[in-house]
Amino acid sequence: MSIDQAQLEDFRKTMAADDYHLEVDVTDGAADVRIKAGPDACAECLVPKTMMATMLAPVLGVDAERIALTYPTEFPGDHK
């Protein structure tokens, strides 16, 4: 499977509405997804990682178990 670019763009727009920014790298059937928070990000708006991976799997064309997620609180210096 491959990335559904239209769905990915829609997903990015949805995240941006809450001031979150999605970076995606898909290689060899696995995905590395980094979600960064802007200054106006809604701290309560992110779903648990397992749910986020399930939502992203059909968009990215990889199994949810093969999506490595990094949330804003996992970036050095980010306190969201």
N, C-alpha and C positions, 0 to 999 in steps of 0.2 A: 504494500500500500504506500501511498505518498501523501504528502501534506495537502490538505484541502485549503488552498490559499484564501479563498473567499470566506470560508468559515473561520480561518485563523484571523483574518482582518476584522471580522465581526467580533470575535472573542476579544481581540485587542481593544476595539472601540468600547466594548462593555466594561473591560477592566479600567480603561482610561477615564470612564465616567466617574469612577471612585478614586482617581489619581494613582492608579497602579499601572506599571509598565512591564510588558512581557517580552523577555528575550528567549528565543528558542533556537536550539541546535539539535538537529536530528541526524544521526550517523549510525549506519549498520543496524537499523531496526530498534534503536534506543533513542531517547530524547533527554536532553538536559534543558530544563526550563527554569529560568530565574525571574522572579517577580520582585520588582523594586517599587518602593513607595515614594510618591511625590510628597510635598509638604502638606497637601490637603487630603491625603489618603484617609479613608475611613478604616480605622483600626479593627473594627468588628466586621468588616465586609468580606474578608477572605474566609472561604469554607475550609474545612479540614483537608489536609494534603491528599488523603485517599479519595475524597470526593472530587477534588480538583483534578487529580490524575485520571479519574473515570470520565470526567467531562472533556478533558483534553485528548484522550486516547483516539476517538474517531476523527478528530480534527487533524491530529498529527500522523495518523496511520500507524501507530504502534500500540502494543499492549500497555495497559495502565501500569502493570508491574515493571515495565521497562522505562518509565518516566521518572527521572530524578528531579525533584522539585527543591528549589531554594526559595524560602520566603523572606520578606524584608527583615524580619528580626534576626535572620542568620547572617546578615552582612555586617562586617565590622563598622561600628560607629552609627548604625541605624537603630533608633530606639522605638520604632513603631511596632 
